[in-house]
Amino acid sequence: MNKKKNFIHFRLIWYWIVVFSLLAGACNRSKPVSEAARFDRVASKVFKEVYPALAGQILEDYGITKGTCLDIGCGPAYLSIQLAKASDLEIIGVDIDSEAVRIAKRNVRRAGLADRIQIEAGDVHRLRFADGEADLIVSRGSFLFWNDRVQAFKEVYRVLKPNGVAFIGGGMGRSIPPEKKEGIKKKLEAAGIVRSNRPTVTRYEMEETLDLAGIPSYRIVGDGPTDAGCKCGMWVEIRKTASKASSKAGT
């Protein structure tokens, strides 16, 4: 009789173990990995050489190492982190995705830079910052997702300080060798991040956007073929000066 009771008791325990396991599995399946989390995983590995190289290029080209820097569409904040490590800039990372904001705050905290980098939710179309507040504005990759690029660039120009610089675009910058860019491109394709090397926004479309936004002085640097390895390899350099002359030189 005792053996029978023990057997029944064992079967009940085993039954509930199976039930709880199935429930736990169902819960895990109901919470797929977010796009922000997936990009963070890819960026932390595939782009680990890109962010420090790009930060170094920006600081070298513009010499802005102090003041306020806005990183618009900061994502996991790896560019913010590298800029903070290589300068005395006070950086504010802005992203519209609440999950990206959470991940960025975690990455900044892990980097020990929470006193230098502030991460917050925000929309490039309606930036909370005052006119002329930012010495430097950077954004890598986010312009592809702006719903109204004309309005977004108006906001960028509005909050940029006189004699400040905005550097907005995509790609990997000039410091990464072409063969390494190709290797990164293949990894991105394998991860489903990049499917084509064709620019999503053409040079003509970008010039038209900047003209409609009333940007008086800008330079478009590169495009897909010149920044191989990323279909968004176009950069816009905006300088806010007292001059109203428009500069559209390309490189």
Sine and cosine of phi, psi and omega as CSV:
sin_phi,cos_phi,sin_psi,cos_psi,sin_omega,cos_omega
0.00,0.00,-0.69,0.72,0.02,-1.00
-0.89,0.45,-0.60,0.80,0.01,-1.00
-0.90,0.43,-0.62,0.78,0.00,-1.00
-0.92,0.40,-0.66,0.75,0.03,-1.00
-0.90,0.44,-0.68,0.73,0.00,-1.00
-0.89,0.45,-0.62,0.79,0.00,-1.00
-0.91,0.42,-0.70,0.72,0.03,-1.00
-0.89,0.45,-0.67,0.74,0.02,-1.00
-0.87,0.50,-0.68,0.73,0.00,-1.00
-0.90,0.44,-0.67,0.74,-0.01,-1.00
-0.91,0.42,-0.59,0.81,0.05,-1.00
-0.91,0.42,-0.68,0.73,0.03,-1.00
-0.88,0.47,-0.72,0.69,-0.01,-1.00
-0.89,0.45,-0.63,0.78,0.02,-1.00
-0.86,0.50,-0.73,0.68,-0.03,-1.00
-0.94,0.33,-0.52,0.85,0.08,-1.00
-0.89,0.46,-0.70,0.71,0.01,-1.00
-0.90,0.44,-0.70,0.72,-0.01,-1.00
-0.87,0.50,-0.75,0.67,-0.02,-1.00
-0.90,0.43,-0.58,0.82,0.02,-1.00
-0.91,0.42,-0.68,0.73,0.01,-1.00
-0.91,0.42,-0.65,0.76,0.03,-1.00
-0.90,0.44,-0.67,0.74,0.01,-1.00
-0.89,0.45,-0.66,0.75,0.03,-1.00
-0.90,0.45,-0.65,0.76,0.03,-1.00
-0.90,0.44,-0.65,0.76,0.03,-1.00
-0.89,0.46,-0.68,0.74,-0.01,-1.00
-0.91,0.42,-0.63,0.78,0.00,-1.00
-0.94,0.35,-0.42,0.91,-0.02,-1.00
-0.99,0.16,-0.07,1.00,0.00,-1.00
-0.85,-0.52,0.97,0.25,-0.01,-1.00
-0.91,0.42,0.39,-0.92,0.01,-1.00
-0.91,0.41,0.78,-0.63,-0.01,-1.00
-0.94,0.33,0.33,-0.94,0.05,-1.00
-0.87,0.48,-0.62,0.79,0.00,-1.00
-0.90,0.44,-0.67,0.74,0.00,-1.00
-0.93,0.37,-0.64,0.77,0.01,-1.00
-0.90,0.43,-0.68,0.74,0.01,-1.00
-0.91,0.40,-0.60,0.80,0.03,-1.00
-0.86,0.51,-0.68,0.73,0.00,-1.00
-0.90,0.44,-0.68,0.73,0.01,-1.00
-0.93,0.37,-0.73,0.68,-0.05,-1.00
-0.89,0.47,-0.62,0.78,-0.05,-1.00
-0.92,0.40,-0.39,0.92,-0.02,-1.00
-0.96,-0.29,-0.84,0.55,-0.10,-0.99
-0.93,0.36,-0.63,0.78,-0.06,-1.00
-0.99,-0.13,0.26,0.96,-0.12,-0.99
-0.88,0.48,-0.43,0.90,0.06,-1.00
-1.00,-0.06,-0.33,0.94,-0.08,-1.00
-0.95,0.31,-0.72,0.69,-0.10,-0.99
-0.89,0.46,-0.74,0.68,0.04,-1.00
-0.90,0.43,-0.58,0.81,0.02,-1.00
-0.92,0.39,-0.67,0.75,0.00,-1.00
-0.93,0.37,-0.65,0.76,0.05,-1.00
-0.88,0.48,-0.69,0.73,0.03,-1.00
-0.89,0.46,-0.64,0.77,0.03,-1.00
-0.89,0.45,-0.71,0.71,-0.02,-1.00
-0.89,0.46,-0.72,0.70,-0.02,-1.00
-0.93,0.38,-0.60,0.80,0.02,-1.00
-0.93,0.37,-0.69,0.73,-0.08,-1.00
-0.94,0.33,-0.62,0.79,-0.16,-0.99
-0.94,-0.33,-0.27,0.96,0.08,-1.00
0.89,0.46,0.34,0.94,0.03,-1.00
-1.00,-0.09,0.98,-0.21,-0.09,-1.00
-0.89,-0.45,-0.05,1.00,0.04,-1.00
-0.73,-0.69,0.31,-0.95,0.01,-1.00
0.97,-0.24,-0.40,-0.92,-0.07,-1.00
-0.96,-0.27,0.78,-0.63,0.05,-1.00
-0.88,-0.47,0.76,-0.65,0.12,-0.99
-0.98,-0.22,0.77,-0.64,0.12,-0.99
-0.94,-0.33,0.98,-0.19,-0.10,-1.00
-1.00,0.04,0.75,-0.67,-0.10,-0.99
0.91,0.41,0.74,0.68,-0.18,-0.98
-0.92,0.40,-0.32,0.95,-0.02,-1.00
0.84,0.54,-0.75,-0.67,-0.02,-1.00
-0.97,0.25,0.02,1.00,0.13,-0.99
0.96,0.27,0.37,0.93,0.00,-1.00
-0.93,0.36,-0.55,0.83,0.07,-1.00
-0.94,0.35,-0.66,0.76,0.07,-1.00
-0.84,0.54,-0.71,0.71,-0.04,-1.00
-0.89,0.46,-0.70,0.72,-0.02,-1.00
-0.94,0.35,-0.59,0.81,0.07,-1.00
-0.91,0.43,-0.65,0.76,0.01,-1.00
-0.91,0.41,-0.62,0.78,-0.01,-1.00
-0.91,0.41,-0.52,0.85,-0.11,-0.99
-0.98,-0.22,0.12,0.99,-0.05,-1.00
-0.47,-0.88,-0.05,-1.00,0.09,-1.00
-0.96,-0.28,0.31,0.95,-0.01,-1.00
-0.91,0.41,0.60,-0.80,0.20,-0.98
-1.00,-0.10,0.88,-0.48,-0.20,-0.98
-0.93,-0.36,0.69,-0.73,0.10,-0.99
-0.88,-0.47,0.91,-0.41,0.04,-1.00
-1.00,-0.07,0.75,-0.66,-0.06,-1.00
-0.83,-0.55,0.74,-0.68,0.08,-1.00
-0.54,-0.84,0.58,-0.82,-0.04,-1.00
-0.99,0.14,-0.32,0.95,-0.04,-1.00
-1.00,0.04,0.89,-0.46,-0.05,-1.00
-0.89,0.45,-0.55,0.84,0.03,-1.00
-0.94,0.34,-0.62,0.78,0.07,-1.00
-0.89,0.45,-0.62,0.78,0.05,-1.00
-0.88,0.47,-0.69,0.72,0.01,-1.00
-0.88,0.47,-0.71,0.70,-0.01,-1.00
-0.91,0.41,-0.66,0.75,0.00,-1.00
-0.89,0.47,-0.69,0.73,0.03,-1.00
-0.88,0.48,-0.65,0.76,0.04,-1.00
-0.89,0.45,-0.71,0.71,-0.02,-1.00
-0.91,0.42,-0.63,0.77,0.03,-1.00
-0.91,0.42,-0.67,0.74,0.02,-1.00
-0.89,0.45,-0.70,0.72,0.01,-1.00
-0.90,0.43,-0.52,0.85,0.02,-1.00
-0.98,0.19,-0.10,0.99,0.00,-1.00
0.95,0.31,0.50,0.87,-0.09,-1.00
-0.86,-0.51,0.38,0.92,-0.03,-1.00
-0.90,0.44,-0.35,0.94,0.02,-1.00
-0.99,0.10,-0.19,0.98,-0.04,-1.00
-0.91,-0.41,-0.38,0.92,-0.07,-1.00
-0.84,-0.54,0.82,-0.57,0.07,-1.00
-0.95,-0.33,0.78,-0.63,0.01,-1.00
-0.93,-0.37,0.71,-0.70,-0.01,-1.00
-0.51,-0.86,0.35,-0.94,0.08,-1.00
-0.98,0.21,0.65,-0.76,0.01,-1.00
-0.14,-0.99,0.31,-0.95,-0.05,-1.00
-0.87,-0.49,0.82,-0.57,-0.03,-1.00
-0.87,0.50,-0.41,0.91,0.00,-1.00
-0.97,0.24,-0.31,0.95,-0.01,-1.00
-0.58,-0.81,0.95,0.33,-0.02,-1.00
-0.95,0.32,0.63,-0.78,-0.07,-1.00
-0.99,0.17,-0.13,0.99,-0.16,-0.99
-0.98,0.18,0.44,-0.90,0.00,-1.00
-0.96,0.28,0.31,-0.95,0.06,-1.00
-0.84,0.54,0.70,-0.71,0.09,-1.00
0.90,0.43,0.54,0.84,-0.07,-1.00
-1.00,0.02,-0.47,0.88,-0.15,-0.99
-0.97,-0.23,0.77,-0.64,0.09,-1.00
-0.97,0.25,-0.57,0.82,-0.05,-1.00
-0.64,-0.77,0.71,-0.70,0.09,-1.00
-0.82,-0.58,0.79,-0.61,0.03,-1.00
-0.81,-0.59,0.43,-0.90,0.10,-0.99
-0.30,-0.95,0.85,-0.53,0.02,-1.00
-0.92,-0.40,0.92,-0.39,0.13,-0.99
1.00,0.01,-0.27,0.96,-0.13,-0.99
-0.98,0.19,-0.38,0.92,-0.09,-1.00
-0.89,0.46,-0.38,0.93,0.04,-1.00
-0.91,0.42,-0.39,0.92,-0.09,-1.00
-0.96,-0.27,0.07,1.00,0.02,-1.00
-0.96,0.28,0.79,-0.61,-0.04,-1.00
-0.94,0.35,-0.60,0.80,-0.02,-1.00
-0.74,-0.67,1.00,-0.04,-0.10,-1.00
-0.91,0.41,-0.54,0.84,0.02,-1.00
-0.88,0.47,-0.77,0.64,0.02,-1.00
-0.90,0.45,-0.64,0.77,-0.01,-1.00
-0.89,0.46,-0.70,0.71,0.01,-1.00
-0.94,0.35,-0.52,0.85,0.11,-0.99
-0.86,0.51,-0.69,0.73,0.00,-1.00
-0.92,0.40,-0.67,0.74,0.04,-1.00
-0.85,0.53,-0.73,0.68,-0.03,-1.00
-0.92,0.39,-0.59,0.81,-0.02,-1.00
-0.89,0.47,-0.71,0.70,-0.09,-1.00
-1.00,0.07,-0.11,0.99,0.02,-1.00
-0.97,0.24,0.72,-0.70,-0.01,-1.00
-0.96,0.27,0.56,-0.83,0.14,-0.99
-0.80,0.60,0.70,-0.71,-0.11,-0.99
0.95,0.30,0.14,0.99,0.09,-1.00
-1.00,0.05,0.13,-0.99,-0.04,-1.00
-0.72,-0.70,0.65,-0.76,0.17,-0.99
-0.90,-0.43,0.71,-0.70,0.01,-1.00
-0.78,-0.62,0.97,-0.26,-0.18,-0.98
-0.77,-0.64,0.74,-0.67,0.03,-1.00
0.19,-0.98,-0.61,-0.79,-0.03,-1.00
-0.48,-0.88,-0.25,-0.97,-0.05,-1.00
0.99,0.12,-0.26,-0.96,-0.16,-0.99
-0.86,-0.51,0.03,1.00,0.01,-1.00
0.99,0.12,0.07,-1.00,-0.13,-0.99
-1.00,0.03,-0.24,0.97,-0.13,-0.99
-0.99,0.16,-0.32,0.95,0.00,-1.00
-1.00,0.09,0.83,-0.56,-0.01,-1.00
-0.86,0.50,0.51,-0.86,-0.04,-1.00
-0.81,0.58,-0.66,0.75,-0.02,-1.00
-0.91,0.41,-0.54,0.84,0.04,-1.00
-0.95,0.30,-0.60,0.80,0.07,-1.00
-0.87,0.49,-0.65,0.76,0.02,-1.00
-0.90,0.43,-0.63,0.78,0.04,-1.00
-0.90,0.43,-0.65,0.76,0.03,-1.00
-0.92,0.40,-0.66,0.76,0.01,-1.00
-0.84,0.54,-0.69,0.72,-0.02,-1.00
-0.90,0.44,-0.62,0.78,0.03,-1.00
-0.92,0.40,-0.63,0.77,0.04,-1.00
-0.91,0.41,-0.64,0.77,0.04,-1.00
-0.90,0.44,-0.66,0.75,0.01,-1.00
-0.90,0.45,-0.52,0.85,0.00,-1.00
-1.00,0.07,-0.06,1.00,0.00,-1.00
0.98,0.18,0.25,0.97,-0.02,-1.00
-1.00,0.10,-0.64,0.77,-0.02,-1.00
-0.82,-0.58,0.75,-0.66,0.02,-1.00
-0.89,-0.46,-0.16,0.99,-0.04,-1.00
-0.42,-0.91,0.47,-0.88,0.06,-1.00
-0.99,-0.10,0.08,1.00,0.00,-1.00
-0.97,0.25,0.77,-0.64,0.01,-1.00
-0.86,0.52,0.69,-0.72,0.05,-1.00
-0.96,0.28,-0.56,0.83,0.04,-1.00
-0.87,-0.48,0.81,-0.58,-0.01,-1.00
-0.98,0.18,0.26,-0.96,0.03,-1.00
-0.87,0.49,-0.68,0.73,0.01,-1.00
-0.87,0.49,-0.72,0.70,-0.01,-1.00
-0.88,0.47,-0.62,0.79,0.01,-1.00
-0.93,0.38,-0.67,0.74,0.04,-1.00
-0.88,0.47,-0.68,0.74,0.02,-1.00
-0.88,0.47,-0.67,0.74,0.02,-1.00
-0.88,0.47,-0.73,0.68,-0.03,-1.00
-0.92,0.40,-0.61,0.79,0.05,-1.00
-0.91,0.41,-0.68,0.73,0.02,-1.00
-0.91,0.42,-0.50,0.87,0.02,-1.00
-0.98,0.22,-0.14,0.99,0.03,-1.00
0.97,0.25,0.47,0.89,0.03,-1.00
-0.98,0.19,0.91,-0.42,-0.11,-0.99
-0.98,0.19,-0.42,0.91,-0.07,-1.00
-0.66,-0.75,0.92,-0.40,0.02,-1.00
-0.50,-0.87,0.27,-0.96,0.05,-1.00
-0.62,-0.78,0.76,-0.65,0.06,-1.00
-0.99,-0.12,0.83,-0.56,-0.09,-1.00
-0.92,-0.38,0.93,-0.37,0.12,-0.99
0.97,0.22,0.13,-0.99,0.12,-0.99
-0.40,-0.92,-0.20,-0.98,-0.06,-1.00
-0.77,0.64,-0.83,0.56,-0.04,-1.00
-0.89,0.46,-0.54,0.84,-0.05,-1.00
-0.99,0.10,-0.25,0.97,0.10,-0.99
-0.82,-0.57,0.88,0.48,-0.09,-1.00
-0.82,0.57,0.57,-0.82,0.01,-1.00
0.94,-0.33,-0.11,0.99,0.03,-1.00
-0.44,-0.90,0.78,-0.63,-0.04,-1.00
-0.94,0.33,-0.19,0.98,0.01,-1.00
-0.96,-0.26,0.47,0.88,-0.10,-0.99
-0.97,0.23,0.83,0.56,0.08,-1.00
-0.80,-0.60,0.69,-0.73,0.00,-1.00
-0.83,-0.55,0.62,-0.79,0.07,-1.00
-0.91,-0.42,0.82,-0.57,0.06,-1.00
-0.96,-0.28,0.86,-0.51,-0.01,-1.00
-0.89,-0.46,0.81,-0.58,0.05,-1.00
-0.90,-0.43,0.79,-0.62,0.00,-1.00
-0.99,-0.17,0.95,-0.31,0.00,-1.00
-0.80,-0.60,0.03,-1.00,0.03,-1.00
-0.95,0.30,-0.35,0.94,-0.03,-1.00
-0.96,0.28,0.60,-0.80,0.05,-1.00
-0.99,-0.13,0.01,1.00,-0.05,-1.00
-0.93,0.38,0.58,-0.82,0.02,-1.00
-0.99,-0.16,0.75,-0.66,0.05,-1.00
-0.89,-0.45,0.82,-0.58,-0.04,-1.00
-0.79,-0.61,0.59,0.80,0.00,-1.00
-0.94,0.34,0.63,-0.77,0.03,-1.00
-0.92,-0.38,0.38,-0.92,0.07,-1.00
-0.76,-0.66,0.00,0.00,0.00,0.00
